[in-house]
Amino acid sequence: MINSVIIELEYLTADSNQTNKLLLTPEDYFDLETNEKIDLDSCPKYNHAIDYIDKILKNQIVLFTKILLTDLPNKKHRQITERFWDNNNHRIIERIDMDLSKFEITYNEIIIETLTQKNPPTWEIIRLNKKEGIMQPIFHSFIEEKETGEQLERESSIEPLSIFKNLTNNNNLMTIKL
């Protein structure tokens, strides 16, 4: 099978001043079913780029990772960048999808993951994207890891604050109804 998707992984560790680059095969990157057609939307084996390189890194502190997926026959491109801080306890992830035939962004999302509590490990996850040019939350939850390996997820409301629900625009003047 001809690989129509080119996958590049870049990363930078705290003890280096230059990025490292790897090429991954679609079979290494995706969790493919038998005879599955390779596509940018095929399911990856791991949720995060760092999981593809953890054996290489041997507990090094990673500053960022970047995965570039390019499907030239279908003129699609996806970039997923992760930036870590506080000994990799927190990360911000940005995903950008592009239609290469039009040179336009077709999807953009930012995910913020923070370790809010170490015992039991609890992560806050906020997903954001732009709607009409304004960044807004599309998902917010807390995930607690139990000793059994199970995860307990508590979703938070992403409804706008009531004061913003009452915002109106009259003759280019913004008024707030209280």
Backbone as CSV, one residue per row, in Angstrom:
resi,resn,N_x,N_y,N_z,CA_x,CA_y,CA_z,C_x,C_y,C_z
1,MET,0.839,-1.184,0.000,0.000,0.000,0.000,0.888,1.253,0.000
2,ILE,0.564,2.191,-0.851,1.324,3.437,-0.912,0.878,4.322,0.247
3,ASN,1.851,4.871,0.979,1.535,5.752,2.094,1.162,7.127,1.564
4,SER,-0.111,7.460,1.683,-0.554,8.766,1.209,-0.400,9.828,2.291
5,VAL,-0.174,9.411,3.534,-0.048,10.359,4.638,1.403,10.366,5.122
6,ILE,1.990,11.556,5.124,3.349,11.741,5.637,3.217,12.254,7.066
7,ILE,3.928,11.608,8.001,3.815,11.965,9.417,5.188,12.322,9.958
8,GLU,5.321,13.562,10.405,6.559,14.051,10.994,6.289,14.387,12.459
9,LEU,7.205,14.011,13.314,7.095,14.323,14.744,8.337,15.111,15.145
10,GLU,8.130,16.277,15.722,9.226,17.098,16.235,9.062,17.224,17.740
11,TYR,10.183,17.336,18.441,10.107,17.578,19.883,11.381,18.274,20.356
12,LEU,11.239,18.945,21.480,12.360,19.636,22.111,12.380,19.264,23.583
13,THR,13.555,18.858,24.060,13.707,18.533,25.477,14.413,19.687,26.185
14,ALA,14.286,19.723,27.504,14.858,20.810,28.305,16.387,20.830,28.235
15,ASP,17.009,19.683,27.992,18.470,19.636,27.962,19.058,19.806,26.560
16,SER,18.235,20.265,25.619,18.707,20.461,24.252,18.334,21.859,23.772
17,ASN,19.096,22.356,22.813,18.762,23.666,22.255,18.294,23.553,20.807
18,GLN,18.069,22.326,20.329,17.522,22.160,18.985,16.512,21.025,18.974
19,THR,15.561,21.139,18.054,14.505,20.135,17.979,15.023,18.851,17.349
20,ASN,14.383,17.779,17.707,14.626,16.469,17.107,13.446,16.172,16.193
21,LYS,13.695,15.505,15.075,12.641,15.188,14.121,12.670,13.707,13.792
22,LEU,11.468,13.142,13.716,11.312,11.739,13.341,10.249,11.633,12.260
23,LEU,10.411,10.677,11.367,9.352,10.333,10.421,8.701,9.053,10.923
24,LEU,7.382,9.056,10.987,6.643,7.869,11.390,5.874,7.333,10.193
25,THR,5.756,6.028,10.113,4.916,5.445,9.074,3.466,5.513,9.562
26,PRO,2.512,5.496,8.648,1.120,5.450,9.074,0.826,4.244,9.967
27,GLU,1.502,3.134,9.708,1.297,1.931,10.539,1.824,2.140,11.954
28,ASP,2.881,2.945,12.109,3.402,3.254,13.443,2.517,4.259,14.174
29,TYR,1.922,5.184,13.431,1.155,6.269,14.051,-0.314,5.906,14.299
30,PHE,-0.945,5.275,13.310,-2.384,4.993,13.411,-2.658,3.606,13.967
31,ASP,-3.792,3.452,14.608,-4.297,2.166,15.085,-5.238,1.642,13.999
32,LEU,-4.661,1.009,13.000,-5.403,0.645,11.800,-6.039,-0.732,11.901
33,GLU,-7.255,-0.823,11.387,-7.928,-2.117,11.226,-7.349,-2.782,9.978
34,THR,-7.532,-4.065,9.844,-7.070,-4.781,8.660,-7.717,-4.168,7.419
35,ASN,-6.909,-3.849,6.423,-7.343,-3.263,5.148,-7.992,-1.882,5.290
36,GLU,-7.796,-1.207,6.418,-8.351,0.142,6.583,-7.610,1.126,5.687
37,LYS,-8.360,1.979,5.021,-7.771,3.027,4.190,-7.193,4.095,5.117
38,ILE,-5.948,4.486,4.880,-5.274,5.477,5.717,-5.803,6.861,5.384
39,ASP,-6.175,7.590,6.427,-6.756,8.916,6.274,-6.330,9.742,7.474
40,LEU,-6.312,11.068,7.327,-5.958,11.920,8.477,-6.865,11.671,9.669
41,ASP,-8.097,11.256,9.414,-9.041,11.013,10.501,-8.997,9.588,11.037
42,SER,-8.057,8.765,10.548,-7.882,7.440,11.148,-7.484,7.629,12.609
43,CYS,-7.828,6.668,13.425,-7.586,6.773,14.868,-6.096,6.585,15.186
44,PRO,-5.464,7.559,15.867,-4.057,7.368,16.255,-3.944,6.330,17.371
45,LYS,-2.780,5.714,17.482,-2.551,4.756,18.569,-2.572,5.438,19.925
46,TYR,-2.059,6.665,19.986,-1.970,7.406,21.245,-2.623,8.780,21.088
47,ASN,-3.061,9.342,22.196,-3.677,10.673,22.181,-2.652,11.795,22.103
48,HIS,-1.414,11.517,22.507,-0.402,12.566,22.599,0.901,12.114,21.942
49,ALA,1.563,13.064,21.265,2.819,12.765,20.566,3.883,12.228,21.517
50,ILE,3.887,12.717,22.739,4.908,12.298,23.708,4.877,10.784,23.940
51,ASP,3.702,10.166,23.763,3.578,8.725,23.975,4.268,7.909,22.882
52,TYR,4.516,8.501,21.720,5.237,7.810,20.649,6.740,7.802,20.897
53,ILE,7.207,8.717,21.729,8.659,8.866,21.913,9.113,8.640,23.349
54,ASP,8.223,8.200,24.232,8.592,8.072,25.651,9.731,7.088,25.890
55,LYS,9.850,6.051,25.066,10.961,5.093,25.229,12.295,5.717,24.823
56,ILE,12.261,6.624,23.854,13.478,7.326,23.421,13.925,8.321,24.482
57,LEU,12.965,8.974,25.111,13.264,10.095,26.006,13.799,9.690,27.372
58,LYS,13.425,8.532,27.864,13.899,8.041,29.163,13.761,9.097,30.264
59,ASN,12.513,9.549,30.480,12.152,10.489,31.562,12.756,11.888,31.416
60,GLN,13.133,12.304,30.237,13.586,13.679,30.019,12.385,14.619,30.074
61,ILE,12.652,15.864,30.427,11.603,16.880,30.431,11.404,17.355,28.989
62,VAL,10.179,17.267,28.505,9.850,17.684,27.152,9.227,19.070,27.213
63,LEU,9.703,19.979,26.370,9.160,21.335,26.321,8.009,21.445,25.328
64,PHE,8.138,20.798,24.172,7.028,20.781,23.225,7.160,19.602,22.276
65,THR,6.015,19.243,21.689,5.974,18.273,20.601,5.130,18.868,19.485
66,LYS,5.406,18.413,18.281,4.608,18.853,17.133,4.485,17.672,16.182
67,ILE,3.254,17.374,15.806,3.010,16.344,14.797,2.450,17.044,13.565
68,LEU,3.050,16.738,12.430,2.591,17.271,11.147,2.136,16.087,10.303
69,LEU,0.866,16.079,9.947,0.309,15.031,9.099,-0.090,15.676,7.776
70,THR,0.441,15.167,6.680,0.158,15.741,5.373,-0.341,14.649,4.441
71,ASP,-1.508,14.887,3.882,-2.115,13.980,2.916,-2.189,14.731,1.582
72,LEU,-1.120,14.626,0.772,-1.040,15.393,-0.474,-2.104,14.998,-1.503
73,PRO,-2.394,13.696,-1.705,-3.433,13.365,-2.695,-4.795,14.003,-2.375
74,ASN,-5.128,14.093,-1.090,-6.407,14.694,-0.691,-6.275,16.160,-0.314
75,LYS,-5.056,16.698,-0.420,-4.774,18.113,-0.154,-5.229,18.548,1.251
76,LYS,-4.848,17.721,2.242,-5.182,18.016,3.637,-3.909,18.042,4.472
77,HIS,-3.944,18.854,5.511,-2.804,18.960,6.420,-3.341,19.159,7.839
78,ARG,-2.712,18.520,8.797,-3.076,18.679,10.217,-1.801,18.894,11.005
79,GLN,-1.842,19.884,11.906,-0.716,20.142,12.810,-1.249,20.100,14.238
80,ILE,-0.584,19.306,15.075,-0.947,19.219,16.493,0.300,19.559,17.294
81,THR,0.240,20.666,18.022,1.367,21.148,18.812,1.007,21.072,20.285
82,GLU,1.920,20.547,21.088,1.719,20.500,22.540,2.885,21.195,23.219
83,ARG,2.563,22.069,24.160,3.573,22.798,24.943,3.368,22.403,26.399
84,PHE,4.443,21.981,27.052,4.396,21.483,28.429,5.076,22.465,29.372
85,TRP,4.656,22.442,30.650,5.355,23.198,31.683,5.144,22.506,33.027
86,ASP,5.870,22.969,34.028,5.818,22.411,35.388,6.060,20.896,35.371
87,ASN,7.234,20.510,34.868,7.634,19.092,34.799,6.606,18.219,34.072
88,ASN,6.054,18.741,33.001,5.082,18.033,32.158,3.742,17.772,32.852
89,ASN,3.459,18.487,33.952,2.171,18.339,34.635,1.044,19.103,33.949
90,HIS,1.389,20.023,33.067,0.395,20.838,32.383,0.768,20.920,30.910
91,ARG,-0.253,21.080,30.076,0.011,21.207,28.650,-1.086,22.026,27.980
92,ILE,-0.690,22.674,26.886,-1.643,23.326,26.008,-1.444,22.705,24.639
93,ILE,-2.541,22.324,24.018,-2.515,21.616,22.750,-3.257,22.462,21.723
94,GLU,-2.670,22.611,20.548,-3.373,23.297,19.465,-3.426,22.372,18.261
95,ARG,-4.623,22.246,17.714,-4.816,21.468,16.489,-5.301,22.419,15.398
96,ILE,-4.641,22.340,14.256,-5.026,23.147,13.101,-5.141,22.213,11.903
97,ASP,-6.306,22.205,11.263,-6.520,21.450,10.031,-6.590,22.445,8.879
98,MET,-5.956,22.079,7.767,-5.954,22.962,6.592,-6.375,22.213,5.343
99,ASP,-7.081,22.923,4.494,-7.366,22.467,3.141,-6.283,23.089,2.273
100,LEU,-5.356,22.266,1.791,-4.216,22.777,1.032,-4.616,23.303,-0.342
101,SER,-5.742,22.841,-0.871,-6.169,23.331,-2.185,-6.632,24.780,-2.110
102,LYS,-7.126,25.197,-0.953,-7.612,26.571,-0.773,-6.722,27.382,0.164
103,PHE,-5.725,26.730,0.760,-4.866,27.358,1.759,-5.694,28.025,2.858
104,GLU,-6.705,27.274,3.348,-7.529,27.829,4.417,-7.630,26.852,5.576
105,ILE,-7.756,27.422,6.753,-7.930,26.616,7.968,-9.373,26.137,8.004
106,THR,-9.548,24.820,8.124,-10.893,24.250,8.171,-11.328,23.908,9.593
107,TYR,-10.351,23.792,10.505,-10.682,23.500,11.904,-9.524,23.963,12.763
108,ASN,-9.852,24.518,13.925,-8.836,24.956,14.881,-9.383,24.722,16.276
109,GLU,-8.585,24.110,17.117,-9.011,23.838,18.492,-7.815,23.975,19.419
110,ILE,-8.069,24.482,20.601,-7.054,24.570,21.649,-7.574,23.786,22.851
111,ILE,-6.700,22.978,23.427,-7.043,22.190,24.617,-6.037,22.536,25.704
112,ILE,-6.542,22.834,26.886,-5.682,23.106,28.035,-5.913,21.982,29.050
113,GLU,-4.833,21.286,29.413,-4.893,20.228,30.430,-3.985,20.632,31.574
114,THR,-4.542,20.685,32.767,-3.728,21.022,33.937,-3.970,20.001,35.039
115,LEU,-2.906,19.622,35.705,-2.995,18.740,36.859,-3.380,19.609,38.049
116,THR,-4.604,19.470,38.510,-5.087,20.336,39.590,-4.863,19.727,40.968
117,GLN,-4.640,18.419,41.008,-4.449,17.726,42.279,-3.623,16.478,42.010
118,LYS,-2.637,16.202,42.892,-1.765,15.050,42.672,-2.282,13.762,43.306
119,ASN,-3.029,13.868,44.395,-3.502,12.666,45.067,-4.962,12.812,45.456
120,PRO,-5.878,12.148,44.793,-5.687,11.365,43.574,-5.454,12.293,42.391
121,PRO,-4.728,11.824,41.374,-4.464,12.682,40.217,-5.767,13.163,39.582
122,THR,-5.892,14.475,39.470,-7.092,15.074,38.891,-6.662,16.107,37.859
123,TRP,-7.218,15.985,36.673,-6.889,16.860,35.554,-8.088,17.734,35.209
124,GLU,-7.823,19.003,34.962,-8.850,19.889,34.414,-8.577,19.999,32.918
125,ILE,-9.637,19.821,32.120,-9.510,19.868,30.671,-10.504,20.884,30.125
126,ILE,-9.976,21.835,29.356,-10.805,22.846,28.711,-10.489,22.812,27.224
127,ARG,-11.527,22.641,26.405,-11.372,22.668,24.953,-12.021,23.940,24.430
128,LEU,-11.307,24.630,23.529,-11.776,25.907,22.992,-11.650,25.924,21.477
129,ASN,-12.549,26.647,20.830,-12.349,26.967,19.416,-12.991,28.315,19.135
130,LYS,-12.755,28.814,17.923,-13.286,30.132,17.564,-14.610,29.983,16.839
131,LYS,-15.546,30.840,17.223,-16.813,30.936,16.528,-17.012,32.411,16.230
132,GLU,-17.128,32.721,14.956,-17.286,34.108,14.524,-16.162,34.991,15.073
133,GLY,-14.936,34.412,15.095,-13.759,35.173,15.501,-13.545,35.293,16.998
134,ILE,-14.396,34.662,17.794,-14.285,34.775,19.257,-13.996,33.398,19.842
135,MET,-12.931,33.313,20.665,-12.577,32.060,21.321,-13.647,31.737,22.364
136,GLN,-14.099,30.474,22.362,-15.125,30.076,23.314,-14.927,28.619,23.729
137,PRO,-15.372,28.288,24.945,-15.236,26.900,25.393,-16.248,26.002,24.689
138,ILE,-15.797,24.796,24.327,-16.703,23.798,23.759,-16.803,22.572,24.675
139,PHE,-15.908,22.510,25.681,-15.927,21.381,26.622,-15.114,21.782,27.847
140,HIS,-15.584,21.376,29.028,-14.849,21.639,30.269,-15.165,20.512,31.240
141,SER,-14.127,19.847,31.746,-14.357,18.766,32.698,-13.159,18.593,33.621
142,PHE,-13.386,17.800,34.651,-12.340,17.362,35.572,-12.321,15.848,35.524
143,ILE,-11.141,15.272,35.374,-11.006,13.819,35.325,-10.117,13.380,36.483
144,GLU,-10.660,12.525,37.320,-9.935,11.995,38.482,-9.573,10.544,38.207
145,GLU,-8.297,10.216,38.404,-7.839,8.844,38.214,-7.924,8.104,39.539
146,LYS,-8.690,7.019,39.566,-8.851,6.198,40.766,-7.698,5.202,40.879
147,GLU,-7.465,4.690,42.071,-6.405,3.691,42.283,-6.627,2.439,41.456
148,THR,-7.874,2.162,41.113,-8.217,0.975,40.320,-7.903,1.152,38.841
149,GLY,-7.535,2.372,38.442,-7.280,2.668,37.037,-8.479,3.296,36.345
150,GLU,-9.627,3.233,37.010,-10.818,3.873,36.448,-10.667,5.381,36.496
151,GLN,-11.432,6.051,35.650,-11.440,7.501,35.636,-12.857,8.001,35.892
152,LEU,-12.947,8.975,36.780,-14.218,9.617,37.081,-14.195,10.987,36.429
153,GLU,-15.158,11.237,35.556,-15.210,12.520,34.853,-16.408,13.329,35.330
154,ARG,-16.141,14.597,35.675,-17.200,15.534,36.066,-17.175,16.684,35.070
155,GLU,-18.230,16.781,34.264,-18.301,17.871,33.293,-18.793,19.138,33.965
156,SER,-18.245,20.262,33.514,-18.686,21.572,33.969,-19.497,22.217,32.856
157,SER,-20.404,23.087,33.246,-21.219,23.790,32.263,-20.343,24.741,31.456
158,ILE,-20.622,24.819,30.166,-19.924,25.782,29.320,-20.883,26.886,28.873
159,GLU,-22.048,26.926,29.498,-23.016,27.984,29.185,-22.424,29.331,29.553
160,PRO,-22.689,30.345,28.731,-22.168,31.680,29.052,-22.736,32.185,30.375
161,LEU,-21.987,33.061,30.994,-22.486,33.693,32.204,-23.788,34.406,31.887
162,SER,-24.692,34.443,32.840,-26.003,35.037,32.578,-25.898,36.488,32.137
163,ILE,-24.887,37.214,32.604,-24.748,38.616,32.200,-24.496,38.719,30.698
164,PHE,-23.776,37.727,30.102,-23.507,37.765,28.678,-24.710,37.287,27.868
165,LYS,-25.572,36.471,28.466,-26.787,36.062,27.780,-27.690,37.266,27.531
166,ASN,-27.579,38.265,28.386,-28.434,39.440,28.282,-27.793,40.577,27.496
167,LEU,-26.676,40.305,26.854,-25.983,41.336,26.097,-26.701,41.563,24.765
168,THR,-26.979,42.802,24.440,-27.636,43.116,23.172,-26.847,44.180,22.438
169,ASN,-27.091,44.293,21.148,-26.388,45.266,20.319,-27.435,46.117,19.609
170,ASN,-27.571,47.382,20.019,-28.518,48.316,19.412,-27.761,49.493,18.831
171,ASN,-27.852,49.667,17.500,-27.205,50.798,16.839,-25.721,50.905,17.186
172,ASN,-25.031,49.767,17.166,-23.597,49.711,17.455,-23.250,50.091,18.895
173,LEU,-24.237,50.230,19.765,-23.989,50.489,21.176,-24.267,49.191,21.931
174,MET,-23.318,48.775,22.730,-23.509,47.554,23.507,-24.158,47.921,24.836
175,THR,-25.227,47.240,25.171,-25.886,47.478,26.453,-26.008,46.153,27.177
176,ILE,-25.954,46.210,28.459,-26.117,45.022,29.286,-27.394,45.179,30.067
177,LYS,-28.290,44.198,29.945,-29.523,44.204,30.716,-29.252,43.538,32.052
178,LEU,-29.457,44.255,33.115,-29.241,43.680,34.454,-30.540,43.342,35.115
